[in-house]
Amino acid sequence: MISDTMKELKNRIQKDKSVPTQTKSELLSMLSNLESQVTKLSKTHLEHAQSIAGFIERSTHEATRKKKHPELLDLSLSGLKESVKQFEASHPQMVKEINSICTVLANMGV
């Protein structure tokens, strides 16, 4: 399920003409790196990994909408950040990738 969510998300970003090429490449690279980490996390913390994948999907949706709703983007990014807080010590690279993704998405939502 997590793999399917991530693949769908990468396909959506790849096809989205409103996302600048450089941003698209950056996001796709980060998502590829993150996918393996979230998949690994799902082996021990399935529900947490599903929440992370869901918040990534929701945040990306909000950032790439034609009509932006900054409040909804802020809420989804806050949820994403909160979903990984407890993994800062055990999965620091995953948290770093998510923070980077949040920054890119927040900048897209401006």
Number of C-alpha atoms within 10 A of each C-alpha: 9 19 14 10 16 22 15 13 19 20 12 15 20 15 10 14 11 12 16 11 12 9 15 19 14 14 21 18 13 16 21 13 14 21 19 15 17 23 19 13 18 15 10 10 12 15 12 17 21 20 16 21 25 19 21 25 20 19 25 26 18 25 27 19 14 10 9 14 13 14 11 16 25 18 15 23 26 14 18 25 18 13 20 20 12 12 15 12 9 9 15 13 15 21 22 14 16 22 16 15 23 23 13 17 23 18 11 19 22 10
